[in-house]
Amino acid sequence: MSVAQVFEKLEQNFNADAAQGLDLVFQFDIEDDKTYNLEINDGTCKMNEGAHDDPSVTLIMNSETLQGIVSGETDGMQAFMAGQLRAEGDMMLATKLGELFNMG
């Protein structure tokens, strides 16, 4: 699965109910691919290619780590502790990803 397909899958598995009242931008810097951002705005999700001007949190990882987290094979917190995932900005928002998207 390509990185673009991973983000399409995320967008399809978006949990709109969990995003009511939220206004966030998750940016993903994929070290061996492109940068993507997901704009969450009051129950909607929009995927964009490229960097956002003011992301709420930026997650930096390689494509293998991304695919593992989205498929459920890799635990995001374990990846973070192992240094496979870095976060810049509001790191607590990264923990919300599991609520906003049905992983695995």
C-alpha positions, 0 to 999 in steps of 0.5 A, spaced: 500 500 500 502 506 498 503 512 502 497 516 499 493 509 499 494 509 507 491 516 507 485 515 503 484 509 508 485 513 514 480 518 511 475 513 509 475 510 516 474 517 519 470 517 526 466 524 525 462 523 531 469 523 535 471 530 531 465 534 533 467 541 535 474 539 534 478 544 529 485 541 528 491 539 523 495 533 523 501 533 519 505 527 517 512 528 515 513 521 511 521 521 511 521 517 505 515 520 501 511 526 501 508 530 507 501 530 508 496 533 513 489 532 515 484 538 517 479 536 522 474 541 523 467 540 527 466 533 524 469 533 517 476 531 515 480 533 509 486 530 506 491 535 503 498 533 500 503 538 502 505 542 509 500 546 512 501 553 515 500 552 522 499 544 524 496 543 531 501 537 531 506 534 526 508 527 526 515 525 523 516 517 521 517 513 515 512 510 511 513 503 514 512 506 521 505 509 518 503 503 515 504 499 521 500 504 525 494 504 520 494 497 520 494 496 527 500 492 527 504 497 530 502 501 537 503 508 536 506 509 543 511 503 542 513 506 536 514 513 539 518 510 545 522 506 540 524 513 536 520 510 530 516 516 531 517 523 533 512 529 534 512 536 534 507 541 537 501 538 541 504 531 542 497 530 546 493 530 540 497 524 537 493 520 542 487 522 539 488 519 532 486 512 535 479 516 537 478 519 530 480 514 526 478 506 526 485 503 526 486 496 523 
